């Protein structure tokens, strides 16, 4: 399930496109404190101070525990997310879930570009960062004195990035477009000097000499009255340059990046097999009309690798650029794509940004790669009705997109799997029999083969024969297929987390016990009727977790079947003994 935690504006948690009701003020204060300290435990005493300042009740610690439990109940996967530690509580976040993380990542990239004089890239990255902001940091909790110290540095960063964005856009010659937003920013933050300098420059370059001088005069009056200070030497020097009509003020020394974006990540190497699929995609993308293709298949099938391989091969067909977005981490996709196309002043409203994106793509040969889609709704309006652009999407399941061509992706053949394995680890070629066994035990799944290849390449003591022996027992196979942070089990768990229907989850576990299973058998085991069982099984197929077999039966791909069997074993060891061989669901309700 896609979850967004937001602190750049009012505190919000969104799941499936809707806001989660977070409850009382104390619960929101607790969550805000944890979100401002992601990935690290926050001590009890600090949390107590955040909730009650200097006047905590005698029952503060017990109340804090109650608020934490209530948050666990309302947050998606809350029991796992809010972890109790010996010294306090910790909020567990996945990459891309917190808007502040996305903001700082983009802001850092923009500031780096600005420091090297690349104003176009700086404006794009900084604008992308600011698009995550919906207002001041935790603006609905700004009255909390205890949170003030934590909010202040984040809010200062937001304001500084806004000023950097003004700087970048001035470097691009957008002085006229900046006058109104600069006036609004100055009115909201009258004591900040840098935007005053930006406004003086923008007005002067627009031919408004009197307006530029008036901005300086007003700022000098404000800080003299409020702080008893004079403007800095830098601003005074700018004022004198305006008085002298210094020609240097109108010179824009911007070094811009290439107007054509080339954003495709490097293709996966080695790459094996998929010849028919590559040929199909190449033929599809040579059409002179808007084209959308969806590559879908189970976890680990190599969808991203195929998409990048195909995208690099057809890149010459798209001379106006290639854009890439990882949808597992990105938000505000239309806004992001517009900035990557060089648009600085992007509309805030999503429908307006999407319309502008279609307009910009309509006459351009641009390839857009969207990796890891889960929801078709935000993607439906991205493609224009005419023009030579194309969109290539990867997803675990087919997507309901008008006019999209779908390419199902299964495991590699034994020949292609062996080619991939030996390409990753040439030592596999010294023992063809063991290498063939490894490919078989990996079920032709590219992710599993890449992990096996990495093990052979980087563990000299592990020969092909030894790895084959370790992979042979099914109960050990998923544990063995893990290396360097990549894990088949973790990929299966991520795919299974998309199942939110208890009956479908039970059906997945049930399929782990069968090579194939029909709806009638599933209905009997699950305690439901045949139509209910079919609906649950079909949902698994739609999510890329199961597949149809012969004679109206269902099955799990090999490694997913082992994962499902592990879930059953884990469930049985954590529950008291039950009658029968399977924990039965009655009317879709877990026992």
N, C-alpha and C positions, 0 to 999 in steps of 0.2 A: 504494500500500500504506500502511495506517495504521500509524504507528510512534510509540511512546511512550518517551521518555527520562525516567527517574525518579531523582531525588536526594533526595527527601523520604522518607527511610527507607533501606533498603539500595539500593545502586546497581543499577538494572535497566534493561533495554531490552526492550520488548515489541513483537512484530510478529505480526499475525494472531492476537492473543489468547494467545500463548505467549511465554515468556521466551527471549531470545537468550543462548546460552552465550558469555560474554564472555572466558573464558580465565583466564590467570594473574593473580595479584595485581598485577603490574606493569602489565598491560594495563588492569585496572580502575582503577588509580591514574591512569594516563594519561587514560583516558576521563573520570574524575571531574574532573580538573583542567580539561579542555577544556569540560566541561558547566558548571563554575562560572564560565567565561569565554566564554559563547556569543556567536558572531558577531564575535569579535575574535581576532587571532593571539596565541598564547601563546609567549613567547620560549623558545628551546631551553634556556637556562640555568635558567629557572624550571621547566620540565618535568623536567630532570635532577634538580633539587633535590626535586621532588615524588616522584620515584621512588626516589632514593637518599639523600635528606637531605644530610648533609655528607660522605658517603663514596662518591662515585661511582667506578665502575671506569674504567680507561683507555678502555674501549670503550663508554662511556656513550652517546655520540651515535649510534654504529652500532647499539647495542642499542635505543635509542629509535626509530630508523628501523624496526627489525624489529618492535617492538611496534605501531607505527602501521600497518604493512602488515598485520599479523595482524588488527588491529581492522577495517581496510578489508575484509578477507575475511569477517568474521563479521557486520558490521553491514549491515542492508538498505541497498542503494545506497551501500555504504561508500566506494567509489572517489571518488564525488562529495562525500560528506559530510566526509571528513577531507582537508582541503586543505593541501598543503605550501606554506609561505610562505618568503620569503627569511630571515626571522628566526625562524621556528618553525612551528607547526601551528595550524590553525583548524578548528573544528567547525561545519559548516553545518547549521542547523536550519530547518524550516518552521514557520510560526505554529501554536501549539497543541501542538507535539510535546514540549516540556519542561514537566514538572509545576511547576517553579519559576516559570516565566512565568505559568502559570495561577494559581498561588498569589498572586503579587504583584499581579496584575491584580484579583483578587477582594478581596484584603486592602486595597488602596488604595481601592476603592469602599466597603468596609465602614467603614474608618476615616473617610472623608469623611462618611458617613451618621452615624457616631457623634459626630463633631464638631459636627454641626448638630442633634443630639438626636433623630435618627430611629432609635430603638432597634430597631424591627422590621426595617427595611432593613439596619441594621448587623448584626444577628444573622444575617440571611439570607446576606449577602455574606461575612461572616467565617466562618460555618459552611461555606459553599461552599469557601472557601480551605482551611480545615482538613481538608475531606474528601479533599484531594489528598495529605495527609500520612499515611504509613504508619509513622512513627516519627521518631527523631532524624535530622537531616541526615547522610546517608552513614554511618549507624551501623555498617556493617560495615567502614568504613575509618577509624574514629575514632582508631585507634591510630597513624595516620600523623602524626608531628610536623610534617612539611612541609606537610600539608594543613590543619593546625589553624587557621592564620591565615585561610584562605579559608572554612573551614566555620563558624568562630565567628560572623561577622555574620549568616549565613543562619540559623543555629540560634537566635540571639538574636531575629531577626525572627519566627521560628516561635513562640517562647515569648511574645513580646510580643503577637502576634496572638491567641494562645490567651487571654491575659489580657484583651484587648479584647473577645473573644467573651463571656467571663464578665461583663464590665462591661455589655455590651448586654443579655444575658439577665437580669441583675439589674434593669436598667431596665424590662424587660417584666414584672417581678414573678415570675420563676421561681426565687425564692430556695430553695424546698424542693428542687426538682429539682437544684439546683447543689451541694448540700452534699457529696454523695458524690464527684463529679468534682473538686471543689475540695480535698477532703481528700487525694485521690490525687495531685493536682498538687503540693500543698504538701509531701507526703511525698517526692516525687521531686525537688523543688527547694526545700529548706528555707530557703535564704538569700534567696529572692525575697520582697519585702515586699508588693507589690501584691496577689497572690492571698491573702495573709494578711488584708489589709483586706477583700477580697471575702468571705472565709469568715467573718470577724467579723460583717459585715453580714448575710450569709445566715442565720447562726445566730440573730442577734438578731431578725431579722424573722420567723423561724420559732418564736420564743418560747423559745429556749434561751439564756437570759442567762448561765448558768454556762459553757456551752460557748463562747460568744463571748469571755468574759473569759479562759478557759483558753487559747484560741488566741493571744491577745496575750501572755500570760505565757510561754507556751512559746517564742514567737518572740523575746521579749526575752532569754530565757536562752540561746537558740541563738546569736544574734549577739554577745552579750556573751562567751560562752565561746570562740567561734571567731574573732571579729574585734575584740573589745574595744570594741564600739560600742553605742550606744543606738538604739532605734527612732526613725524620723524624726518630726519635729513633726506631720506629717499623721496618722501612725498613732497617735501619743500623743493627738492631739485626738479621733480616733475612739474610742479607749479611754475617754477621759473622757466622751464623749457616751453610751457604753454605760452607764457608771457612773451618769450622771445620768438615764438613761432618756429621752434627748432624743426628743421625738415626731417630730422631723425625720428620724430614722433610718428611720422606717416609711413615709415619704411617697415615693411613686414618681412622679417628674415626667417620665414618658416621653411624648414626642411620637411617635406611631406613624404609619407611612405607611398609605395606604389598604389595607384588607383585600382589595381586589379587584385582582389584578395586571393591568396593561395593558401588555404587553411587545412588542407588534408593532412592528417598525421601520416607518418611513414607507414608503408604497407608492411604486413606481417611477413617475416622471412624466417625460414623457408615457407613457401606456399606450394601446396600440392593438390592435385586433382581439381575438381570443379570446372573442368573444361566446358561442358555443355552449358552450365550456368553462366559462365563468363561470356560465352558466345551469345547467349540469349539476351543478357543485359546490354552487351555492346550493340546488338542489332536494335534493341528497343530505344537506346539513347541516341541513335543517329537520325531519329525522326525530327523533322523541323516543326514540332508542335509541342505544347506543354505535356510532359510525361511524368507519371508517378509510378514508382515500383516499390513494392514491399517485399523484403526478404524475411521470411518467418520460419521459425523452427525451435526446437527445445533448447534448453540452456546448454552452452558448451559446444553447439553445433558449428561454430565458426561463422556466424552471421556477420559480425563486424569485420572479420578478416576478409570475407568475400566482398563486402561492400567497399572496403578500402581498395582492394585489388582491382575491382571493376572501375571504381572512381578514378584511380590513377591511369588506367588504360584509356578511358574515354575523355580524360581531361583536355586533350587538344580540341575536342569537339565543342568545348565550352571556354572560348577565349576571354569571356568577360569575368571569369573567376569561378572558384570552387569554395563553397562555404561548408563548414563542418560544425555541428553542435552535438554534444553528448547530452541527450535528454534526461539521463539519469541524474545529472547535476545541474542542468541549466533551468532557469525560469525566464519568463518574459521573452519567449523565443522570437516573436515578430520584432520587438524592440532591438534585440541583440543582432538579428540579421540585418536590420536597417543600418545599424551603426557599422557593421562590418562591410556594408556597401558604401560607407562614407557619408551617411546622413548624420549630421550633428544634432539638428533640432527635431528630435523624434517625438511624436505625440504621446502623451501619457496614457490616454485611453487605448485599450487593446484593440477595439474594433477600428479605430482610426489608424493605428499603427499597422494593422493587418491590411487595410485598404491601401495605405501608402506603399507597403511592401509589394503588393500585387502590381501596383503602378510601376515601381522601380524594376520589377522583374519582367514586365510584359515585353519589353523590347531588347532584353539582354539574354545572351547565351550563358547562363549561369547554372552550375550544378550545385544543388543543396543536399548535403548528406545529413540525415537526422538519425542518430544512433541510439537505440534503446527506447523506442516508443512503447507506451503502455495504454495511452488513451487517444483515440482518433479525433476527438472533438476539437482540440486546439489546432489540429493540423489541417482541417478540412478547407479552410479559407485562405491558406497560404499561397496556393498555386494560381497564377492568372489564367484567364480563359484563352489567351492567345500568346504566341511567342515561342522562342526556342529553349526556354528554361526547362530544367528537370529536377525532380526530387527523388532521392533514393533513401528509403526508410528501412531500418531493421526493427524487428519486433518478435516476441516469442509467439504471438498469435496473429492470425490474419486481422486486418484492420478494415473497418467499414468506411472506405473512402471512395467517393464517386470516381470512376474511370481509372482506378489504380490497378496495375497488373501485379499479381502475387506470385512469388517464387518460393515454394516450400523447400526447406533444406533439411536433409537427413544426414546420417553418418557417412563417413568416407568408406569407399570400398577397401577391401583388404590390400589391394595393390597400392592405392593412393595413401592409405594409412601407413603402409610400410615405407613409402617414399618420404612421407612427412617425418616419420620417426628417424630414419637414417639421415635425413637432412639435418635434423636437430642434433643427433648423436651418431656420428659415423661409426662408432664402435659397434652399433647394432648390426651393421653389415657383416661383422666377423662371426656372428652366430645367427644365421637366417632362421633356424627353427625357433629359437628363443624369441627373436624379434617378431616372428609371426604370432607367437603366443601372446606377446605383449599387446600387439594390435588387437587381437581377439578379446583379451581381457579388458581393453579400453573401449570395446564395442564400437570402434571406429569414430569415437567422439574426439574432435580436434583438441578440445581443452585437455582431456585426459592424456592424449598422445603428446601434447606439448609438455605437460608436467612429467610424463614418463621420460621424454627426451631430455629434459633438464636434469632429471635425476641421474640418468646415464652419463650425461656430459659433465656434470659437476661433482659427482661422487665416484671417484676412480675405483673405490673398493666394490662398487656395485656393478657387477657384470650383467649382461643381458639375461643370462640364465638365472642368476640370483634374483633379479627383479621379477622375472617371470614366475619364479617359485613364490615370491612374496605376494604377487597379485593373484595367484591361483585361487586361494580360499575367498569365496564371496564375502564372508563376514569381515574380512580384513581389507577388502579392495579399496573402499573409499578412504580408509585411514592411510593407506599407502600412497594414494594419488593426491599428494599435497607437497608443495615445494615453493619456497621463496614468497610466501604470502598468497599464492594461488592454491585453490583447493576445490576439487570436484564436489565434495560434501557442501562447502559453503555456497557454491553456485546452485546446487540443488535446493538448499535451504532458502536462498533468496527467491528462487522461482516458486517454491511452495508457499512462501509468505504472501503471495498474491491471492491465495485461496481464502476467502472470508466467509464462505458458506460451510457450516459444520458438517452437513451431509456430504458435500463434495470432498471435504478434508478426510472424512471417514472412508469415502470411496477410494481416495488415493491410497490410504493405508491398506485397504482391502486388496487393491490391485497388486500391492507388494507381495502378496502371498500366492499369486497365480501367474502362470505364464500368459494365459488369456482368461477372460471372464465375461460372461454374457450378462445382460441386464437382469434377467430373472434370478440368477445366482446372487448377484449383487443385492437385489431387492430383499431376498430372504435373509442375507447376512446383515443388512443394514436396518431391517425392520421397517421397510417402507414399501410402497407399491412399485410396480415395474416402471411406470411413467416417472415417478420421482427418482428412481435409480438412474434411468436413462438421462434425465435432466442433469443430475449430478455428474455422471460420467461424461456427458457432452460438454459440461462446463470445464472439466479437466482437459478435454481435447482442445477447446477454444483457447485455453491458457497455455497450450504447448506442453502440457505435462503428461498427457496420455495420447494414444493414437488408436484409430480403428484398426481392427484385425479382420480376418476372414469370418464369414458366417455371423455377422452382426455381433462380434465380440470386441472387447477392448483390451488394451495392454499398455504397460508402461515401457518406455525405452529402457535398455538394460541397466544403466547406472542409476536412473531414477527409480527403477524397481528395487535396487539394493538400498537406496535411501529410504524408500517407503518401508521396506522391511526393518530397517533400523528404527524408524519411528514406532513401529509396532512393538519391537523389543523394548524400547525405552518406555513406552506407555505401559506395557505389562509389568515392568520391574518397578514402576513408581505407583502402581495401583494395587489394592488388595485383590486376592483371587476372585474371579467372577465365574459364574456358571457359563458353560459353553466355550467355544474356542475363539470367540470374537466379541469385543465390547460393542454391544448393539446400540444403535441410536433409535429412539422411538419418536416418531413425528418430528424428526430433525432436531431433537433436543439431546444434548450429551448427558450421559448418566452421571 
